[in-house]
Amino acid sequence: MASKIKTIGVLTSGGDAPGMNAAIRAVVRKAICNGVKVKGIKKGYQGLLNEEIIDMDARSVSDTIQKGGTILGTARCLEFKTEAGQKKGAEICRRHGIDGLVVIGGDGSYRGAQAMSRLGINTIGLPGTIDLDIACTEYTIGFDTAVNTAMQAIDKVRDTSSSHERCSIIEVMGRNAGYIALWCGVGTGAEDILLPEKYDYDEQQLINNIINNRKKGKTHHLIINAEGIGHSTSMAKRIEAATGVETRATILGYMQRGGSPTCLDRYYASIMGAYAADILCAGSSNRVVAYKHGEFVDYDIEEALAMQKEIPEYHYQVSKALAT
């Protein structure tokens, strides 16, 4: 493949997500297939500014596809949000011969990628986040693993909740997006699902649901609460006081970020990583790789960041109907 790109750098930025290693592996090996060198940048944009840059070859990513987290490490970097930090990053890339960059992360990472493109470093973004909150894509690396991890934990809590005839509030991750909560709620048969995009903070309705379900003979009540709403512990205390039903809160937290990625996360992340290497080698820049309508495609970063994503109304209505 004819290409002006001689060396690709790859980094993971923001929160880690299962499947990031599959994406790194695919970038490295597909770039090498295209006759391009690869350098790994440790600890995201912070590692770039610190020049924590290593040479990578096909063996560097052996036995990594099944591992959770990111072999390159990740970190938040306030300095890279500044113009001076971005210019420093571009100069470091040039000093190390990096003329193409693959950034695996979320919306914040894309803004850094956008800045690098403007400064002359061809850059491609990959959607690496468990939150599924990137509007241009129907899939984000790590979501499938995270939602399955959460679902399995919820099933276990539900067993003990039923044994003790409790109400359980289980808080899942997702920042201000409710996709993990929605999928887990439907997937576990929860009686109530609280989404930041939809919740009206009518706690009395939750209380009424619990009381009515007890009258119907239900021995437990499961509420899935999204991170963007939060305050599960105080909510549990108020619900117990109002209903007389023992209520416990469980916050699943960072366990949702870890663990060996599912086959779907390994496969889709691999295709996305290879796709990113290919379009970089073909001269593309300022693009985001996405999965849309069953195809892997790419969008301009500015276009991608301008898109808005909402919970599908029909999906939400189905979740309400199935909980009755």
Salt bridges, closest charged atoms under 4 A:
GLU51 OE2 - ARG95 NH2 2.70
GLU51 OE1 - HIS96 NE2 2.81
GLU52 OE1 - LYS43 NZ 3.41
ASP55 OD1 - LYS39 NZ 2.63
GLU83 OE2 - LYS87 NZ 3.15
GLU91 OE2 - ARG94 NH1 3.07
ASP131 OD2 - ARG175 NE 3.15
ASP133 OD2 - ARG175 NH2 2.57
GLU138 OE2 - HIS293 ND1 3.54
GLU191 OE2 - ARG158 NH2 2.89
GLU191 OE2 - LYS218 NZ 2.89
ASP192 OD2 - HIS221 NE2 2.70
GLU203 OE1 - ARG238 NE 2.77
GLU240 OE1 - ARG248 NH1 3.39
GLU246 OE2 - ARG166 NE 3.38
GLU246 OE2 - ARG248 NH2 2.79
ASP278 OD1 - LYS30 NZ 2.88
ASP298 OD2 - ARG287 NE 2.83
GLU302 OE2 - ARG118 NH2 3.42
GLU313 OE1 - LYS198 NZ 2.42
